[in-house]
């Protein structure tokens, strides 16, 4: 009787391991991705979609520098290596990009840009726990009719020295940056541009 139970436990354990390998893992954007979609496994090395609370995403040199997050995604953090390309990362409308602990580390000399175009309730880019927006990083919080294109900070996260451009519309509304709980603006910059 013990052998069938042990076999089931081994099969279930292996099954979870395979699912984890397919759906979430730390990865580096490939030099030659097949598309600009973050959520396509073949765009990463190793070929797996980084979408998990412990995942670290690494950006290095790549032939595609405009990356779209097509499915709500969470990561521990993103690292831009020295000498990398200048990237623009944009969550699709109604999709959320969440940083759960580390946030963004830009070790390159080039600025890295995040565009917040979403009408997701409470915005489409969020920082939690101790996550920081890093340095030499730029966030464009665009405006829309619902005026909900925001970057949001929760827990003890902070803006680091990043720049958050909150683009307004003619009616005076527009993108915003919000701080909740014990989060802080740190040394971030928050210019407002009319559109």
N, C-alpha and C positions, 0 to 999 in steps of 0.2 A: 504494500500500500504506500510506502514512503517514496518509492521510485516515481510513480506517476505525479505525485504532488511536487516533488523536487523538479521533475521535467517541466511541469507547468510554470513553476517559479522561474526557471532558467529561460524559458521561451518568452514569458512576459517581460522579464528584465532585458533580454536582448531586443525585444520589440521596442521598448521605450528608448533604448540606446540608438536604434536605427531612426526612430522618429526624431530624436533630438539632433542627430546628424543631418537629417534632411531639412528640418525646419528652423534650426537656430544654431549659430556657432560664430565664434570670432573669425573674421576673415579680412582679406585685403582686396580692394578693388583691382581687377585684372588690368594689365597693360592694354589688352585688346578686348574689352567687354563686347558682348553681342548686342547690347542695347544700353539705354541710359536708365533702365529700371533697377532700382535698388533691390527689389523683391524678386529678382530672377537669379537663381542659384549659379547659373553658368557665368555670371558677371563677376564672380568672386573666386579667390584662391584661399583655401580650398573651395570647391563648388558647393556652397551652402549659403543660405540667406542669414545674415546677421540680424537676428530679431529675438533677443533674450536678455534678461536682466543682468547677466554676467558677461555679455558679449562686448568685445572691443572691436571697433571698426577702424581699419587702417587705410589711409589714402596715400598712394605713392604716385609715380608717374603713370599717366593713363591717356589713351587716345580719346576718351570721352570724359569731359570735365563738367558737364551739366547732368546731375543725377536727380531723378525723380523718385520720391518715396510713394509707391502706388498702393500700399497697404499700411494701416497703422502699425508703427514699428517702435519697439523700445530697445535701447542699448544702455550698457553701462557708460560708454563714452566713445568718442571719435578721436583718433590721432592722425594729424597731418604730418608726415615725415619731412625731414629737411630735404630741400630740393624738389619738392613735389610741384605739380601743376596747381594753378589757381582754380578751385572748384566752386560750383554753385549748386547747392542742395536745396531742393524744393519739395515739400510734401504736397501731394495731390489734394484737390479740394475734398473736404470731409475726411481727411486722413491726419493722423497725429504722429509726430516724431517726438519721442520722449527720451530724455537723458535721466538715468536713474541714480547715478552716484558720481562718477568721475566728471562727466560733461565733455568739454572740448579742449584738446591740447593741440595748439598749432605750433609745431616746431619748425615750420618753414618760414622763409622770408617774405612769402606772398600772402596777401590777405585772402581769407576764405569767406565765402558768402552763403548765407541762408536766406531764402525767400519764403515769407509767410503769407501765402495767398488764400488760405483756407477760410471757409465759413464754418468750420468746426466749432461747436459751442466752446467758448473759452479759448479759442485760438487753435493753432496747429503745431506749435513748438513749445514744449514744456520741460522744465528742469525740476528735479526732485532731490531730496536728501541733501548731499553735500555738493551736488553738481555745479560746475561753473561754466559760464559761456566762453571763458578763455580770453586770449589776447590776439590782436590782429585778426579778429573775426567780426563780420558785419552782418546784421540782420535787417532785412527790409520788410517791415510790417505794412503791407498794402492795405488800402481802404476798399470797402465795398458798401453796398446799401445797408447791410445789417450791422456794419461797423464792428465786426467781431474778429478781425484779423490781428491776433495778439500773440505776443510771446509771454509766457507765464512762468513765474518762479514760485516754488513751494518749499516747505520745510526750511532747511538752512542753506539752500542753493543761493548762488549769487551771479551777478552779471560780469564779474571779472573786470577786464578793461575793454570789453567788446563795445561796439557801436550799434545802437538800435535806432534805425531811422523809421519814425512813425509817420507814414505818408497819409496826409489828410485829403479830403475831397472838398469840393466847393461849398458844400453845406456845413463844413466845419467838423464833420466826423472823420473817422479814419482809424488806422492801425494804432495799437497801444502796446505798452509793456506794463504788466502787472506784477506786483510782489505780494505774496500771501505768507502767512505764518511768520517765521523768523528769517525769511529770505531778505536779501539786500541788493541794492544797486551797485554796491562796492565802488569801483572807479569807472563804471560804465558811462558812456556818452549817449544822450537821447535827443538828437535833433528831430525837429518836426518839419516836414516838407509839404507844401501845398501841391496838389496835383490838378 
